[in-house]
Amino acid sequence: MSTTNEEIHKFLEEAIAENEVMLFMKGTPDAPRCGFSMRTSGALTALGVRYAAMDILPDPRIREELSAISDWPTIPQLFVQGKLVGGCDIVMEMYETGELAELLGVDQPEDVEPEPPSVRPAAPMQLENRLEG
């Protein structure tokens, strides 16, 4: 049985609601598939924040339905407490000014350049696994 757009939409809404920090990206935090996704996940990792991540690449409908929910065209998209924070440029600007750390309730690191992932994030979410159950 194939997944419908409505099921994808519902799954994405649940992922946003259930995860305090939810990142939709190209690839995974361990294997990002674009520089913008790498920088965004790197900023979260540098802050030591536990977050959920989902790769939007396996099915083009994921990106379509996500953009319908967020009204935001580009990837990555970061949600905190169910609200869209923004994409890479916004997240990086907030990281550099300390606003992101403040929003997430963590301390800003001394070195404001995000480093490669050193803290293991939550396991990437797999749409297929959740829908087959």
C-alpha positions as CSV (number, residue, x, y, z in Angstrom):
1,M,0.0,0.0,0.0
2,S,1.4,3.4,-0.9
3,T,1.4,6.4,1.3
4,T,-1.1,9.1,0.5
5,N,-0.4,12.9,0.5
6,E,-2.9,13.2,3.4
7,E,-0.9,10.6,5.4
8,I,2.3,12.4,4.8
9,H,0.8,15.7,5.8
10,K,-0.6,14.2,9.0
11,F,2.8,12.5,9.8
12,L,4.6,15.8,9.3
13,E,2.2,17.7,11.6
14,E,2.6,15.0,14.3
15,A,6.4,15.2,14.0
16,I,6.3,19.0,14.5
17,A,3.9,18.7,17.4
18,E,5.7,15.8,19.2
19,N,9.3,17.0,18.9
20,E,10.3,20.2,20.8
21,V,13.0,20.8,18.2
22,M,12.3,19.4,14.8
23,L,14.6,19.8,11.8
24,F,13.6,18.9,8.3
25,M,16.7,18.7,6.1
26,K,18.3,17.2,3.0
27,G,20.0,14.1,4.3
28,T,20.6,13.4,8.0
29,P,22.7,15.1,10.7
30,D,25.4,12.4,10.3
31,A,25.2,12.5,6.5
32,P,23.8,15.9,5.3
33,R,23.1,16.1,1.6
34,C,23.5,19.9,1.2
35,G,25.6,22.6,2.8
36,F,22.6,24.5,4.2
37,S,21.3,21.4,6.0
38,M,24.8,20.7,7.3
39,R,25.2,24.2,8.7
40,T,21.8,24.2,10.3
41,S,22.2,20.8,12.0
42,G,25.8,21.8,12.9
43,A,24.4,24.9,14.8
44,L,22.0,22.7,16.8
45,T,24.7,20.2,17.5
46,A,27.2,22.9,18.6
47,L,24.5,24.1,21.1
48,G,24.3,20.5,22.5
49,V,20.5,20.5,21.8
50,R,18.7,17.2,21.4
51,Y,16.6,17.4,18.2
52,A,14.7,15.2,15.8
53,A,15.6,15.3,12.1
54,M,13.9,14.1,9.0
55,D,15.3,13.6,5.6
56,I,12.9,15.2,3.0
57,L,14.7,13.6,0.0
58,P,13.2,10.0,-0.1
59,D,9.8,11.3,-1.4
60,P,9.2,14.6,-3.2
61,R,5.7,14.8,-1.6
62,I,7.4,15.3,1.9
63,R,8.8,18.6,0.7
64,E,5.5,19.6,-0.9
65,E,3.4,18.8,2.2
66,L,5.9,20.4,4.5
67,S,5.9,23.6,2.5
68,A,2.0,23.5,2.6
69,I,2.2,23.3,6.4
70,S,5.0,25.9,7.0
71,D,4.3,28.2,4.0
72,W,8.1,28.2,3.6
73,P,9.6,27.1,0.3
74,T,13.2,26.2,1.2
75,I,14.9,23.4,3.1
76,P,16.1,23.1,5.8
77,Q,13.2,24.1,8.0
78,L,13.6,24.3,11.8
79,F,10.6,24.1,14.1
80,V,10.8,24.8,17.9
81,Q,7.8,24.1,20.1
82,G,5.6,23.7,17.0
83,K,6.6,27.0,15.4
84,L,8.6,27.6,12.3
85,V,11.9,29.3,13.2
86,G,13.1,29.5,9.6
87,G,15.7,28.2,7.2
88,C,19.5,28.2,7.2
89,D,20.1,31.9,7.0
90,I,17.7,32.8,9.8
91,V,19.0,29.9,12.0
92,M,22.7,30.9,11.4
93,E,22.0,34.5,12.2
94,M,20.2,33.6,15.4
95,Y,23.0,31.2,16.3
96,E,25.7,34.0,15.8
97,T,23.7,36.5,17.9
98,G,22.9,34.1,20.7
99,E,19.1,34.2,20.0
100,L,19.0,30.6,19.0
101,A,20.6,29.5,22.3
102,E,18.2,31.7,24.2
103,L,15.2,30.3,22.3
104,L,16.3,26.8,23.0
105,G,17.2,27.5,26.7
106,V,20.8,26.6,26.4
107,D,24.1,28.4,26.9
108,Q,25.8,30.0,23.9
109,P,29.2,28.3,23.3
110,E,32.3,30.4,23.5
111,D,33.2,29.6,19.9
112,V,30.3,30.7,17.7
113,E,31.3,28.8,14.6
114,P,29.3,25.6,14.5
115,E,31.5,22.6,14.5
116,P,30.9,19.2,12.9
117,P,28.4,17.1,14.9
118,S,30.0,15.8,18.1
119,V,26.9,15.4,20.2
120,R,24.7,12.6,18.7
121,P,21.3,14.0,17.8
122,A,18.1,12.0,18.1
123,A,17.7,9.3,15.5
124,P,16.5,10.5,12.1
125,M,12.8,9.9,11.6
126,Q,11.8,7.6,8.8
127,L,8.4,8.2,7.3
128,E,8.1,4.6,6.0
129,N,8.7,3.0,9.4
130,R,6.0,5.1,11.2
131,L,3.3,4.6,8.6
132,E,3.7,0.8,8.2
133,G,3.1,0.2,11.9
